[in-house]
Amino acid sequence: METWDRATSLVTLGVVVLVFAAVVVVMVFFTRFVVRALLERQAEADRRQRRRPPGDG
């Protein structure tokens, strides 16, 4: 019975670690996606601003 408890706790710990790792990976990818979108929007705004002649606006 003790071996079964140990195996169960090991499996539970493994599942918790895997879920935690998956959450971290998803957060990293989501952050990179958001940062890339914000940078692209900023670059587009800079390009639009540079296209205007100085003193217009």
Secondary structure, DSSP 4 states (H G I P E B T S, - for coil): -HHHHHHHHHHHHHHHHHHHHHHHHHHHHHHHHHHHHHHHHHHHHHHHHHHSPTT--
